[in-house]
Amino acid sequence: MATLFQAFHHLAVLAVVGCALMSIVQLRKPFDLNTARLLRHTDMLNGIAATLVLLVLLVLLVGLVRVFYLEKGSAYYFHNGPFVLKLALYGLASVLSLVPTLEILRWRVPLQRGLLPSVSRQNLTRMHTVAYGQLACIVAMAVCANLAARGADWPSLPY
């Protein structure tokens, strides 16, 4: 059972990584109607994957099931610095994902009309930077997960 939960956990995270990478690639292209549509679809996929990760939360739910019932137990994880940092990075990545989502939500009506949304270069650059930030958070989360699973810790957390 633990292996099944690990697989779901990793698949959901890989979907989020894939969406971040797709966004980075799409934001390097010239901004035209096709790119705007692809970004909107990528953002929707990212939202779905993040919902599976966060929600209702496949990774968090699966992660919590693993923490409390299948793995080393909550006392081990919640007093483990890398694990706590992983959760904080997850929160940061989730907040960062709001930047492109809020921008892309403004594109809905123009895209439905077949028009190119009016987007400043600054907003496109911000979206690109955020995609890199999300990817960095995910990579750092993977490092923290590895450290936590191996029992690595830094000075004891005070609680």
Steps between C-alpha positions, in 0.01 A plus 500: 500500500784741582645447151168591338478820704861586411420454131198735516707750694780500243271503195318809623830678566630403155188650341568831677866489386387434143263798508772729635736389224230542234432853625870589481522374142178674392600832657820500292297503179365818343170590666228429248150354509622140485751555782233668714267203449777252582589693815135500605477123450830445680380714790178298518699175502727647767194594704361150469835345591549743788150418623593134494821593677353743748146403563295321533842486470639189363861550598420665830226250577710209384799653676305534823374142473861394448613713796236380746434142389752355256844635559702618798222679688412864560747548788785419263385729220377807687822528695707462185629829358518390135140374515373826649697696238346280228152597621597868507638478144177332393306794641729748323463317167122503544493874566733565205261311272237767564699759302458340156156363582359844583654646184374217280149525646486851352560348156183290501268737316747618233604141427137389469453777244811389312693813602850528636488617863675826576791407726793717593853376449546548875216257578638240259844537660344465846321181392826361362686582822224341709516180292873477575427571867245220512743262337770598751257435788416157360867406460573622854198301624645185341832561677319558831289186451814298443669646808191445714461139383863428587465649847723800434420795721648827604492623858187390676187704437363659819150362557 
